């Protein structure tokens, strides 16, 4: 068995903020209870099964929400103790956590530093850009709270990276967002386009394909830096991986999905974070083990990506783009069999940037012992279960 990867929602969709573009709130129809914190017995079953299924190989636990810090520091101390209890000697265990950073305090910093958690911080850019979508329930912006949380992470020597979500109103500021991140010393970046549909229509906050294409081109221009990029941007790193090795770490570039599963706080499992929907429930860890749930994800969901429309099969960019992410196929018109929502974006982006990507590839290939800067996800220190 290869490494086991889980994306876990310890408090489901619950969050202390109310961001305009949040799509997790839709799962409230599935889990209407107010107390959604994962029970101790579910937590132990999930961890013990994962360790057993990995059979000595690596286990990657990615904690998300909602806001996973709402589960509390003691919950995550129990996580680590259970990983120690069920892990084999020398087995690699990785914990990552995605947070809005507004709840960070010294107790969290101590935990993350002691056990080498990799922290992803949601920050969309400078104040006026970040606060446009990412707000408290009162309507106030959250920029100052996030910056305070980042300062605590730095003081506590905790590894972190930045995740920036791009909506329709903020997509025009690629250069400004990127240069702000560099000015703050943030060099491990990920940009996620916000897109959702409701009642058959694309929601108002969603970035449109032409915008996203322009955003990517402007972001690349800022990043290029005469062939010496100063930061790691996950999408661009993935494209270089494809050009160098014919494979990439991101599921977007893979021919099939299903390499990880989502575990809700109830123990219910789903094949993807975007598809926490009744029709895609794989089962529950109370009635199926993690290995069985992973296999269901691969067989019932992952292989859907093999379907490629005929015009995609003839596309000059087929070697790098397997028609994108299943979510961006579905969000376009409710079908996973059609071209992806961002097809137009990539047909704009690839011709605009490919010559420069190839120059970077060639530079890497001629450098003895030189590698392109690894993403924070790849370069994180891994703790070992004892």
C-alpha positions as a LaTeX table, in Angstrom:
\begin{tabular}{lrrr}
\hline
Residue & $x$ (\AA) & $y$ (\AA) & $z$ (\AA) \\
\hline
Unk1 & 0.00 & 0.00 & 0.00 \\
Unk2 & 1.30 & 3.48 & $-0.87$ \\
Unk3 & 1.11 & 6.35 & 1.56 \\
Unk4 & $-2.31$ & 7.21 & 2.93 \\
Unk5 & $-3.60$ & 10.77 & 2.53 \\
Unk6 & $-6.64$ & 12.11 & 4.36 \\
Unk7 & $-8.26$ & 15.53 & 4.36 \\
Unk8 & $-10.07$ & 15.76 & 7.69 \\
Unk9 & $-12.73$ & 18.21 & 8.83 \\
Unk10 & $-12.68$ & 17.98 & 12.64 \\
Unk11 & $-15.53$ & 20.50 & 13.02 \\
Unk12 & $-17.05$ & 20.02 & 9.56 \\
Unk13 & $-18.04$ & 23.34 & 7.95 \\
Unk14 & $-18.16$ & 25.35 & 11.19 \\
Unk15 & $-16.18$ & 28.59 & 11.13 \\
Unk16 & $-15.74$ & 31.77 & 13.14 \\
Unk17 & $-15.82$ & 33.88 & 9.96 \\
Unk18 & $-18.33$ & 34.42 & 7.16 \\
Unk19 & $-16.39$ & 34.76 & 3.93 \\
Unk20 & $-18.47$ & 35.66 & 0.90 \\
Unk21 & $-17.08$ & 32.93 & $-1.35$ \\
Unk22 & $-17.16$ & 30.05 & 1.17 \\
Unk23 & $-18.63$ & 26.91 & $-0.39$ \\
Unk24 & $-18.33$ & 24.75 & 2.75 \\
Unk25 & $-21.51$ & 26.16 & 4.27 \\
Unk26 & $-23.53$ & 24.12 & 1.78 \\
Unk27 & $-22.79$ & 21.00 & 3.81 \\
Unk28 & $-24.95$ & 22.36 & 6.64 \\
Unk29 & $-27.85$ & 20.57 & 4.94 \\
Unk30 & $-25.99$ & 17.27 & 5.43 \\
Unk31 & $-24.87$ & 17.96 & 8.99 \\
Unk32 & $-27.37$ & 20.31 & 10.68 \\
Unk33 & $-26.23$ & 19.61 & 14.26 \\
Unk34 & $-24.62$ & 22.48 & 16.11 \\
Unk35 & $-21.99$ & 20.38 & 17.88 \\
Unk36 & $-19.94$ & 19.04 & 14.99 \\
Unk37 & $-16.61$ & 18.37 & 16.71 \\
Unk38 & $-15.27$ & 14.91 & 15.88 \\
Unk39 & $-15.86$ & 12.40 & 18.67 \\
Unk40 & $-12.81$ & 10.73 & 20.30 \\
Unk41 & $-13.85$ & 7.24 & 19.14 \\
Unk42 & $-14.16$ & 8.39 & 15.52 \\
Unk43 & $-10.80$ & 10.14 & 15.74 \\
Unk44 & $-9.05$ & 7.02 & 17.04 \\
Unk45 & $-10.67$ & 4.74 & 14.46 \\
Unk46 & $-9.60$ & 7.07 & 11.66 \\
Unk47 & $-5.99$ & 7.32 & 12.85 \\
Unk48 & $-5.57$ & 3.66 & 13.73 \\
Unk49 & $-7.06$ & 2.51 & 10.42 \\
Unk50 & $-4.90$ & 4.94 & 8.47 \\
Unk51 & $-1.71$ & 3.75 & 10.13 \\
Unk52 & $-2.67$ & 0.12 & 9.57 \\
Unk53 & $-3.66$ & 0.69 & 5.94 \\
Unk54 & $-0.38$ & 2.48 & 5.19 \\
Unk55 & 1.44 & $-0.63$ & 6.46 \\
Unk56 & 4.52 & 1.29 & 7.53 \\
Unk57 & 4.42 & 3.83 & 4.69 \\
Unk58 & 3.78 & 7.55 & 5.17 \\
Unk59 & 0.49 & 8.92 & 6.50 \\
Unk60 & $-0.49$ & 12.48 & 5.59 \\
Unk61 & $-3.19$ & 14.13 & 7.70 \\
Unk62 & $-4.47$ & 17.45 & 6.32 \\
Unk63 & $-6.79$ & 19.25 & 8.76 \\
Unk64 & $-9.27$ & 21.69 & 7.25 \\
Unk65 & $-12.68$ & 23.19 & 7.83 \\
Unk66 & $-14.56$ & 25.43 & 8.14 \\
Unk67 & $-11.99$ & 26.49 & 10.68 \\
Unk68 & $-10.22$ & 23.46 & 12.19 \\
Unk69 & $-8.81$ & 25.43 & 15.15 \\
Unk70 & $-12.34$ & 25.46 & 16.56 \\
Unk71 & $-11.68$ & 21.84 & 17.58 \\
Unk72 & $-9.28$ & 23.15 & 20.24 \\
Unk73 & $-5.63$ & 22.65 & 21.13 \\
Unk74 & $-6.30$ & 19.59 & 23.27 \\
Unk75 & $-8.03$ & 17.86 & 20.35 \\
Unk76 & $-4.85$ & 18.14 & 18.31 \\
Unk77 & $-2.65$ & 17.05 & 21.19 \\
Unk78 & $-4.80$ & 13.93 & 21.26 \\
Unk79 & $-4.25$ & 13.59 & 17.50 \\
Unk80 & $-0.49$ & 13.46 & 18.04 \\
Unk81 & $-0.77$ & 10.98 & 20.92 \\
Unk82 & $-2.92$ & 8.67 & 18.80 \\
Unk83 & $-0.46$ & 8.91 & 15.92 \\
Unk84 & 2.30 & 7.87 & 18.32 \\
Unk85 & 0.15 & 5.07 & 19.70 \\
Unk86 & $-0.77$ & 3.54 & 16.34 \\
Unk87 & 2.26 & 4.37 & 14.23 \\
Unk88 & 5.03 & 1.87 & 13.60 \\
Unk89 & 8.60 & 2.71 & 14.66 \\
Unk90 & 10.06 & 5.00 & 12.00 \\
Unk91 & 6.75 & 5.48 & 10.17 \\
Unk92 & 6.53 & 8.96 & 8.67 \\
Unk93 & 3.57 & 11.06 & 9.75 \\
Unk94 & 2.81 & 14.52 & 8.36 \\
Unk95 & 0.28 & 16.98 & 9.77 \\
Unk96 & $-0.81$ & 20.06 & 7.85 \\
Unk97 & $-3.54$ & 22.46 & 8.87 \\
Unk98 & $-5.32$ & 25.17 & 6.87 \\
Unk99 & $-6.52$ & 28.09 & 8.98 \\
Unk100 & $-7.74$ & 31.66 & 8.72 \\
Unk101 & $-5.17$ & 32.39 & 11.49 \\
Unk102 & $-7.52$ & 34.59 & 13.52 \\
Unk103 & $-7.65$ & 32.15 & 16.47 \\
Unk104 & $-3.90$ & 31.55 & 16.80 \\
Unk105 & $-2.34$ & 32.06 & 20.21 \\
Unk106 & 0.76 & 30.90 & 22.09 \\
Unk107 & $-0.75$ & 27.50 & 22.87 \\
Unk108 & $-1.30$ & 26.75 & 19.19 \\
Unk109 & 2.18 & 27.98 & 18.31 \\
Unk110 & 3.74 & 25.74 & 20.94 \\
Unk111 & 1.88 & 22.70 & 19.59 \\
Unk112 & 2.71 & 23.39 & 15.94 \\
Unk113 & 6.38 & 24.03 & 16.68 \\
Unk114 & 6.79 & 20.97 & 18.89 \\
Unk115 & 5.27 & 18.56 & 16.36 \\
Unk116 & 6.33 & 20.18 & 13.08 \\
Unk117 & 2.85 & 21.02 & 11.79 \\
Unk118 & 2.87 & 22.77 & 8.43 \\
Unk119 & 0.36 & 25.66 & 8.61 \\
Unk120 & $-1.47$ & 27.06 & 5.60 \\
Unk121 & $-2.72$ & 30.60 & 6.20 \\
Unk122 & $-5.62$ & 32.01 & 4.20 \\
Unk123 & $-4.62$ & 35.53 & 3.15 \\
Unk124 & $-5.90$ & 37.04 & $-0.08$ \\
Unk125 & $-3.53$ & 40.01 & $-0.36$ \\
Unk126 & $-3.15$ & 43.52 & 1.12 \\
Unk127 & $-5.87$ & 44.85 & 3.40 \\
Unk128 & $-8.34$ & 46.24 & 0.83 \\
Unk129 & $-8.15$ & 43.06 & $-1.27$ \\
Unk130 & $-8.22$ & 40.58 & 1.61 \\
Unk131 & $-11.09$ & 42.31 & 3.42 \\
Unk132 & $-13.32$ & 42.42 & 0.34 \\
Unk133 & $-14.37$ & 38.77 & 0.76 \\
Unk134 & $-12.86$ & 37.57 & 4.06 \\
Unk135 & $-14.97$ & 39.07 & 6.82 \\
Unk136 & $-16.19$ & 38.44 & 10.33 \\
Unk137 & $-19.87$ & 37.74 & 10.92 \\
Unk138 & $-20.22$ & 41.40 & 11.94 \\
Unk139 & $-19.05$ & 42.43 & 8.48 \\
Unk140 & $-15.68$ & 43.73 & 9.64 \\
Unk141 & $-12.55$ & 42.74 & 7.76 \\
Unk142 & $-10.08$ & 40.22 & 9.17 \\
Unk143 & $-6.76$ & 41.45 & 7.77 \\
Unk144 & $-5.34$ & 42.72 & 11.07 \\
Unk145 & $-6.19$ & 39.48 & 12.88 \\
Unk146 & $-4.56$ & 37.38 & 10.15 \\
Unk147 & $-1.39$ & 39.49 & 10.21 \\
Unk148 & $-1.25$ & 39.11 & 13.99 \\
Unk149 & $-1.53$ & 35.33 & 13.61 \\
Unk150 & 1.27 & 35.28 & 11.04 \\
Unk151 & 3.47 & 37.28 & 13.39 \\
Unk152 & 2.93 & 34.62 & 16.07 \\
Unk153 & 3.85 & 31.86 & 13.61 \\
Unk154 & 7.08 & 33.65 & 12.72 \\
Unk155 & 8.01 & 34.35 & 16.32 \\
Unk156 & 7.37 & 30.72 & 17.17 \\
Unk157 & 9.39 & 29.44 & 14.19 \\
Unk158 & 6.43 & 27.54 & 12.74 \\
Unk159 & 6.53 & 26.61 & 9.04 \\
Unk160 & 3.70 & 28.22 & 7.08 \\
Unk161 & 2.64 & 29.08 & 3.55 \\
Unk162 & 0.01 & 31.37 & 2.06 \\
Unk163 & $-3.20$ & 30.39 & 0.28 \\
Unk164 & $-4.87$ & 33.23 & $-1.63$ \\
Unk165 & $-8.40$ & 32.80 & $-2.98$ \\
Unk166 & $-9.18$ & 34.87 & $-6.06$ \\
Unk167 & $-12.72$ & 36.09 & $-6.73$ \\
Unk168 & $-14.30$ & 38.18 & $-9.46$ \\
Unk169 & $-13.59$ & 41.50 & $-7.72$ \\
Unk170 & $-9.99$ & 40.76 & $-6.74$ \\
Unk171 & $-8.77$ & 39.03 & $-9.93$ \\
Unk172 & $-7.57$ & 42.26 & $-11.52$ \\
Unk173 & $-4.85$ & 42.74 & $-8.90$ \\
Unk174 & $-2.43$ & 39.88 & $-9.66$ \\
Unk175 & 0.72 & 42.03 & $-9.69$ \\
Unk176 & $-0.29$ & 43.95 & $-6.57$ \\
Unk177 & $-1.12$ & 40.78 & $-4.63$ \\
Unk178 & 2.11 & 39.04 & $-5.60$ \\
Unk179 & 4.33 & 42.01 & $-4.81$ \\
Unk180 & 2.60 & 42.48 & $-1.48$ \\
Unk181 & 3.38 & 38.87 & $-0.56$ \\
Unk182 & 7.04 & 39.31 & $-1.54$ \\
Unk183 & 7.24 & 42.53 & 0.48 \\
Unk184 & 6.06 & 40.59 & 3.52 \\
Unk185 & 8.62 & 37.83 & 2.99 \\
Unk186 & 6.05 & 35.22 & 1.91 \\
Unk187 & 7.71 & 32.93 & $-0.61$ \\
Unk188 & 5.48 & 29.83 & $-0.63$ \\
Unk189 & 2.21 & 30.72 & $-2.33$ \\
Unk190 & $-0.90$ & 29.06 & $-3.67$ \\
Unk191 & $-3.68$ & 30.80 & $-5.59$ \\
Unk192 & $-7.16$ & 29.25 & $-5.76$ \\
Unk193 & $-9.88$ & 30.54 & $-8.10$ \\
Unk194 & $-13.23$ & 30.92 & $-6.33$ \\
Unk195 & $-16.03$ & 29.33 & $-8.39$ \\
Unk196 & $-19.35$ & 27.84 & $-7.35$ \\
Unk197 & $-22.82$ & 27.33 & $-8.76$ \\
Unk198 & $-26.21$ & 27.55 & $-7.12$ \\
Unk199 & $-29.59$ & 26.73 & $-8.63$ \\
Unk200 & $-27.93$ & 26.10 & $-11.97$ \\
Unk201 & $-26.09$ & 29.44 & $-12.13$ \\
Unk202 & $-22.51$ & 30.48 & $-11.48$ \\
Unk203 & $-22.46$ & 32.51 & $-8.28$ \\
Unk204 & $-21.72$ & 36.22 & $-8.39$ \\
Unk205 & $-18.37$ & 36.09 & $-6.59$ \\
Unk206 & $-16.98$ & 33.55 & $-9.07$ \\
Unk207 & $-14.05$ & 34.51 & $-11.24$ \\
Unk208 & $-14.90$ & 34.15 & $-14.94$ \\
Unk209 & $-12.59$ & 32.23 & $-17.33$ \\
Unk210 & $-11.34$ & 35.28 & $-19.24$ \\
Unk211 & $-10.46$ & 36.97 & $-15.95$ \\
Unk212 & $-8.64$ & 33.92 & $-14.67$ \\
Unk213 & $-6.59$ & 33.66 & $-17.85$ \\
Unk214 & $-5.60$ & 37.32 & $-17.52$ \\
Unk215 & $-4.85$ & 36.85 & $-13.82$ \\
Unk216 & $-2.52$ & 33.90 & $-14.47$ \\
Unk217 & $-0.66$ & 35.76 & $-17.21$ \\
Unk218 & $-0.19$ & 38.86 & $-15.05$ \\
Unk219 & 0.86 & 36.71 & $-12.09$ \\
Unk220 & 3.41 & 34.90 & $-14.25$ \\
Unk221 & 4.85 & 38.20 & $-15.52$ \\
Unk222 & 5.35 & 39.36 & $-11.93$ \\
Unk223 & 6.81 & 36.00 & $-10.90$ \\
Unk224 & 9.14 & 35.53 & $-13.90$ \\
Unk225 & 11.72 & 38.09 & $-12.74$ \\
Unk226 & 13.96 & 37.72 & $-15.82$ \\
Unk227 & 14.06 & 33.96 & $-15.34$ \\
Unk228 & 14.89 & 34.04 & $-11.62$ \\
Unk229 & 11.59 & 33.64 & $-9.71$ \\
Unk230 & 11.74 & 34.80 & $-6.10$ \\
Unk231 & 8.87 & 32.65 & $-4.85$ \\
Unk232 & 7.32 & 29.21 & $-5.15$ \\
Unk233 & 3.82 & 29.32 & $-6.69$ \\
Unk234 & 2.24 & 25.91 & $-6.57$ \\
Unk235 & 0.58 & 25.97 & $-10.00$ \\
Unk236 & 3.77 & 27.14 & $-11.71$ \\
Unk237 & 5.85 & 24.56 & $-9.84$ \\
Unk238 & 3.41 & 21.87 & $-10.99$ \\
Unk239 & 3.77 & 22.94 & $-14.62$ \\
Unk240 & 7.55 & 22.75 & $-14.32$ \\
Unk241 & 7.22 & 19.29 & $-12.77$ \\
Unk242 & 5.16 & 18.22 & $-15.77$ \\
Unk243 & 7.77 & 19.55 & $-18.19$ \\
Unk244 & 10.63 & 17.95 & $-16.27$ \\
Unk245 & 9.18 & 14.63 & $-15.18$ \\
Unk246 & 5.85 & 14.18 & $-16.96$ \\
Unk247 & 4.00 & 14.20 & $-13.65$ \\
Unk248 & 3.03 & 16.70 & $-10.96$ \\
Unk249 & 1.97 & 16.66 & $-7.34$ \\
Unk250 & $-1.34$ & 18.44 & $-7.89$ \\
Unk251 & $-4.40$ & 16.30 & $-8.63$ \\
Unk252 & $-5.38$ & 18.80 & $-11.34$ \\
Unk253 & $-2.59$ & 17.49 & $-13.58$ \\
Unk254 & $-3.09$ & 13.80 & $-12.84$ \\
Unk255 & $-4.94$ & 11.44 & $-15.21$ \\
Unk256 & $-7.10$ & 10.14 & $-12.34$ \\
Unk257 & $-8.37$ & 11.43 & $-9.00$ \\
Unk258 & $-8.90$ & 9.44 & $-5.84$ \\
Unk259 & $-5.49$ & 9.57 & $-4.16$ \\
Unk260 & $-6.98$ & 10.96 & $-0.95$ \\
Unk261 & $-10.33$ & 10.94 & 0.80 \\
Unk262 & $-12.19$ & 13.53 & 2.86 \\
Unk263 & $-13.31$ & 12.51 & 6.36 \\
Unk264 & $-16.10$ & 14.60 & 7.85 \\
Unk265 & $-16.34$ & 15.01 & 11.62 \\
Unk266 & $-19.05$ & 12.32 & 11.67 \\
Unk267 & $-16.68$ & 9.79 & 10.10 \\
Unk268 & $-18.43$ & 10.00 & 6.72 \\
Unk269 & $-16.03$ & 9.78 & 3.79 \\
Unk270 & $-16.10$ & 11.56 & 0.42 \\
Unk271 & $-13.75$ & 11.42 & $-2.58$ \\
Unk272 & $-12.96$ & 15.14 & $-2.82$ \\
Unk273 & $-13.29$ & 18.33 & $-0.79$ \\
Unk274 & $-15.48$ & 19.84 & $-3.52$ \\
Unk275 & $-17.82$ & 16.86 & $-3.62$ \\
Unk276 & $-19.08$ & 16.54 & $-0.06$ \\
Unk277 & $-22.50$ & 15.69 & $-1.41$ \\
Unk278 & $-25.00$ & 12.93 & $-0.66$ \\
Unk279 & $-24.53$ & 11.21 & $-4.00$ \\
Unk280 & $-20.76$ & 10.96 & $-3.47$ \\
Unk281 & $-20.68$ & 9.60 & 0.07 \\
Unk282 & $-18.31$ & 6.61 & 0.12 \\
Unk283 & $-19.35$ & 5.26 & 3.50 \\
Unk284 & $-18.32$ & 5.79 & 7.10 \\
Unk285 & $-15.22$ & 4.64 & 8.94 \\
Unk286 & $-17.55$ & 2.90 & 11.38 \\
Unk287 & $-18.55$ & 0.39 & 8.67 \\
Unk288 & $-15.59$ & 0.43 & 6.29 \\
Unk289 & $-11.87$ & 0.78 & 6.86 \\
Unk290 & $-9.74$ & 3.49 & 5.35 \\
Unk291 & $-8.31$ & 1.16 & 2.71 \\
Unk292 & $-11.80$ & 0.24 & 1.49 \\
Unk293 & $-12.86$ & 3.89 & 1.38 \\
Unk294 & $-9.78$ & 4.83 & $-0.64$ \\
Unk295 & $-10.53$ & 2.07 & $-3.13$ \\
Unk296 & $-14.13$ & 3.25 & $-3.46$ \\
Unk297 & $-12.87$ & 6.78 & $-4.16$ \\
Unk298 & $-10.59$ & 5.52 & $-6.92$ \\
Unk299 & $-13.11$ & 3.21 & $-8.55$ \\
Unk300 & $-16.30$ & 5.27 & $-8.22$ \\
Unk301 & $-14.90$ & 8.77 & $-8.63$ \\
Unk302 & $-11.28$ & 8.93 & $-9.68$ \\
Unk303 & $-11.70$ & 7.20 & $-13.03$ \\
Unk304 & $-14.29$ & 9.74 & $-14.18$ \\
Unk305 & $-11.36$ & 11.94 & $-15.10$ \\
Unk306 & $-10.38$ & 9.51 & $-17.86$ \\
Unk307 & $-13.21$ & 10.85 & $-20.01$ \\
Unk308 & $-11.77$ & 13.47 & $-22.34$ \\
Unk309 & $-13.98$ & 15.30 & $-24.88$ \\
Unk310 & $-12.84$ & 14.78 & $-28.46$ \\
Unk311 & $-11.75$ & 18.39 & $-28.98$ \\
Unk312 & $-9.65$ & 18.15 & $-25.79$ \\
Unk313 & $-7.99$ & 15.04 & $-27.17$ \\
Unk314 & $-6.88$ & 17.05 & $-30.20$ \\
Unk315 & $-5.72$ & 20.06 & $-28.14$ \\
Unk316 & $-2.03$ & 21.01 & $-28.42$ \\
Unk317 & $-1.90$ & 21.26 & $-24.62$ \\
Unk318 & $-3.18$ & 17.75 & $-24.04$ \\
Unk319 & 0.29 & 16.64 & $-22.89$ \\
Unk320 & 0.05 & 18.88 & $-19.85$ \\
Unk321 & $-3.69$ & 19.31 & $-19.23$ \\
Unk322 & $-5.96$ & 16.29 & $-18.68$ \\
Unk323 & $-9.01$ & 18.61 & $-18.89$ \\
Unk324 & $-8.36$ & 19.97 & $-15.44$ \\
Unk325 & $-10.13$ & 19.31 & $-12.16$ \\
Unk326 & $-13.42$ & 17.38 & $-11.99$ \\
Unk327 & $-14.90$ & 20.20 & $-9.90$ \\
Unk328 & $-14.22$ & 22.73 & $-12.63$ \\
Unk329 & $-15.85$ & 20.40 & $-15.13$ \\
Unk330 & $-18.92$ & 19.98 & $-12.93$ \\
Unk331 & $-19.26$ & 23.64 & $-11.93$ \\
Unk332 & $-19.58$ & 24.71 & $-15.55$ \\
Unk333 & $-22.93$ & 23.01 & $-16.25$ \\
Unk334 & $-23.37$ & 20.16 & $-13.76$ \\
Unk335 & $-21.54$ & 17.55 & $-15.85$ \\
Unk336 & $-18.10$ & 15.97 & $-15.39$ \\
Unk337 & $-18.02$ & 14.85 & $-19.01$ \\
Unk338 & $-17.72$ & 18.29 & $-20.59$ \\
Unk339 & $-14.71$ & 20.58 & $-20.96$ \\
Unk340 & $-13.58$ & 22.32 & $-17.82$ \\
Unk341 & $-14.78$ & 25.77 & $-16.78$ \\
Unk342 & $-11.25$ & 27.16 & $-17.15$ \\
Unk343 & $-10.44$ & 25.67 & $-20.57$ \\
Unk344 & $-10.45$ & 29.16 & $-22.09$ \\
Unk345 & $-8.17$ & 30.40 & $-19.29$ \\
Unk346 & $-5.49$ & 27.80 & $-19.93$ \\
Unk347 & $-5.65$ & 28.27 & $-23.70$ \\
Unk348 & $-4.75$ & 31.88 & $-22.98$ \\
Unk349 & $-2.13$ & 31.09 & $-20.31$ \\
Unk350 & $-0.16$ & 28.21 & $-21.85$ \\
Unk351 & 0.77 & 29.94 & $-25.16$ \\
Unk352 & 1.63 & 33.13 & $-23.29$ \\
Unk353 & 4.03 & 31.47 & $-20.84$ \\
Unk354 & 5.22 & 28.15 & $-22.27$ \\
Unk355 & 8.38 & 29.45 & $-23.93$ \\
Unk356 & 9.52 & 30.90 & $-20.62$ \\
Unk357 & 8.55 & 27.76 & $-18.71$ \\
Unk358 & 10.68 & 25.77 & $-21.15$ \\
Unk359 & 13.62 & 28.12 & $-20.57$ \\
Unk360 & 13.34 & 27.45 & $-16.86$ \\
Unk361 & 13.12 & 23.72 & $-17.51$ \\
Unk362 & 16.24 & 23.83 & $-19.66$ \\
Unk363 & 18.09 & 25.87 & $-17.06$ \\
Unk364 & 17.22 & 23.32 & $-14.39$ \\
Unk365 & 18.37 & 20.44 & $-16.56$ \\
Unk366 & 21.83 & 21.90 & $-17.18$ \\
Unk367 & 22.48 & 22.70 & $-13.53$ \\
Unk368 & 24.41 & 19.90 & $-11.86$ \\
Unk369 & 22.77 & 19.09 & $-8.59$ \\
Unk370 & 20.41 & 22.04 & $-8.88$ \\
Unk371 & 16.68 & 21.66 & $-8.30$ \\
Unk372 & 13.86 & 24.13 & $-8.64$ \\
Unk373 & 12.79 & 25.41 & $-5.18$ \\
Unk374 & 10.49 & 22.82 & $-3.68$ \\
Unk375 & 7.00 & 23.77 & $-2.57$ \\
Unk376 & 6.49 & 24.15 & 1.16 \\
Unk377 & 4.21 & 21.13 & 0.93 \\
Unk378 & 7.09 & 19.04 & $-0.43$ \\
Unk379 & 9.75 & 20.60 & 1.78 \\
Unk380 & 7.98 & 20.40 & 5.14 \\
Unk381 & 9.75 & 18.57 & 7.90 \\
Unk382 & 8.05 & 15.29 & 8.63 \\
Unk383 & 7.57 & 14.06 & 12.16 \\
Unk384 & 8.09 & 10.39 & 12.96 \\
Unk385 & 5.72 & 8.26 & 14.98 \\
Unk386 & 7.47 & 6.37 & 17.77 \\
\hline
\end{tabular}
